[in-house]
Amino acid sequence: MGESNRSGQVLVMVSFWWSRGDELANHQLGQILTRTGCLDGEITDAAAVDRALRAVGDEPALVAELDEWWQMVAARRSDNITQNPGLSLGGSIRYLTDRLDADRVTPESIEECRRQIAALDTQIVSAKDLPELAHPDAEMLTLLARYMEARSRVLAMTST
């Protein structure tokens, strides 16, 4: 019972840290699960992770490797549980630009965009030390540039 309980706890932690969206760490997880026969193909979504983790069972060596993996991810992210900002930033930018590019921009939509900007600013600041922002790749730099452009448009509208 004790080994099964430990295995369950490790698998929950693996699933949680996978959901943070650390692409490098998640790639490593995919390699571990593929090498051990728990995953056939790639991790495409949460259901694929859950299926692969169910296949792990109570295999002590694999559970130990997965235990090391999630602890490595937690350390890499300085125990910051904030999700990879790149996962939500694209959708938020589209939301903002759709509102700003509408035929009629109302005071209410400007206020809604201002609230969205405040929330995104908070999210980005809370994630500033995460690998995705500390060492951004080209995709993240593009997202941040698009965000800054949308942010500037909103701030320009609220100051007039």
Beta strands, then each sheet from edge to edge (+ up, - down):
end
